Amino acid sequence: MSLSRYAPHRIRARYLRAVKALPIPAPLPDPVDPKRLTVLGRAWISGRPIVFGTLADAPRLWVAFHGTEPSLIGYMTGLVTGEPDLWVCDEAHRPWTLEGENTAHLKRAAARVWFDCRRDCDG
């Protein structure tokens, strides 16, 4: 037992921060085609080219690998409130998102793209 009466609260707070940092699984029965995305921004994360885009049919900030064969990673939510969440649609990419700081880098890059687009589009 800890001598601090706030220890359980601190442990719960750290646990919540750790859980919120994880990508959320979100398998889609009919995933979007990354080739159809209107690209809003790009980033390099862990040596891989990433594109952030949107579709009129599915208005979200989608995240995909860019290259010879684009591959959908998932989408971002919570950008407006400043607490982005990564929803991973393809389980094959989940291990990559969990490597090192990849999820955190994706969230920061998505927020940058989101707010740049808002600034440029809204004026």
C-alpha positions in Angstrom: 0.0 0.0 0.0 1.3 3.4 -0.9 1.8 6.1 1.7 0.2 8.6 -0.6 -3.6 8.8 -0.5 -3.6 9.9 -4.2 -1.7 6.9 -5.4 -4.8 5.0 -6.7 -6.0 8.1 -8.5 -2.6 8.6 -10.1 -2.5 5.0 -11.2 -6.0 5.3 -12.8 -5.0 8.5 -14.5 -1.8 7.0 -16.0 -3.8 3.9 -17.1 -6.4 6.1 -18.8 -3.7 8.1 -20.6 -2.1 4.8 -21.8 -5.3 3.4 -23.0 -6.3 6.6 -24.8 -2.9 6.5 -26.7 -3.7 3.1 -28.2 -5.3 2.8 -31.7 -8.9 1.6 -31.7 -9.8 -1.4 -33.8 -12.6 -0.6 -36.3 -12.9 -3.2 -39.0 -15.0 -2.1 -41.9 -17.1 -4.5 -44.0 -16.6 -2.3 -47.1 -13.5 -0.2 -46.6 -12.9 2.9 -48.8 -10.5 2.8 -51.7 -7.4 4.9 -50.8 -6.9 5.7 -54.5 -10.2 7.7 -54.4 -9.1 10.0 -51.5 -8.9 13.7 -51.9 -5.4 14.2 -50.4 -5.3 17.0 -47.8 -1.8 16.4 -46.5 1.2 14.1 -46.4 3.7 13.0 -43.8 6.6 10.6 -43.4 6.4 8.4 -40.3 9.0 5.8 -39.6 10.3 6.0 -43.1 6.9 5.4 -44.7 4.9 7.9 -46.8 1.5 8.6 -45.3 -1.4 10.5 -46.9 -4.4 12.1 -45.1 -7.5 12.6 -47.2 -11.2 12.7 -47.3 -14.1 11.3 -49.4 -17.4 13.0 -50.1 -19.1 9.6 -49.6 -17.4 9.0 -46.2 -16.5 12.4 -44.6 -13.7 11.5 -42.2 -10.0 12.2 -42.2 -8.7 8.9 -43.6 -5.1 7.7 -43.2 -3.4 5.5 -45.7 0.1 4.4 -46.7 1.1 6.0 -50.0 3.3 4.2 -52.6 2.9 1.8 -55.4 -0.1 0.2 -53.8 -2.0 2.6 -51.4 -3.2 0.8 -48.3 -5.8 2.1 -45.9 -4.7 2.3 -42.3 -7.9 3.8 -40.9 -9.3 7.2 -39.9 -9.0 9.9 -37.3 -11.7 11.4 -35.0 -11.6 13.9 -32.2 -9.5 16.4 -34.1 -11.9 19.3 -33.5 -11.7 18.8 -29.7 -7.9 18.4 -29.8 -8.0 14.8 -28.6 -7.5 12.7 -31.8 -8.2 9.0 -31.9 -6.8 6.6 -34.5 -9.3 4.0 -35.7 -7.5 1.2 -37.4 -9.6 -0.5 -40.1 -7.0 -3.0 -41.4 -5.7 -5.3 -38.6 -2.6 -6.0 -40.7 -1.5 -2.4 -39.9 -2.2 -2.6 -36.2 1.3 -3.9 -35.3 2.9 -1.0 -37.3 0.8 1.6 -35.4 1.8 0.1 -32.1 5.6 0.3 -32.9 7.4 3.0 -31.0 5.7 6.3 -31.3 3.9 5.7 -34.6 0.4 6.3 -33.3 1.5 9.5 -31.6 3.2 10.7 -34.8 0.1 9.9 -36.8 -2.1 11.8 -34.4 0.2 14.9 -34.5 0.5 14.8 -38.3 -3.3 14.4 -38.6 -3.9 17.4 -36.3 -1.5 19.5 -38.3 -3.2 18.6 -41.6 -6.6 19.2 -40.1 -5.9 22.6 -38.7 -3.9 23.7 -41.8 -6.9 22.8 -44.0 -9.3 24.6 -41.6 -7.1 27.7 -41.7 -6.7 27.6 -45.5 -10.3 26.8 -46.3 -12.1 28.9 -43.6 -9.8 31.8 -44.0 
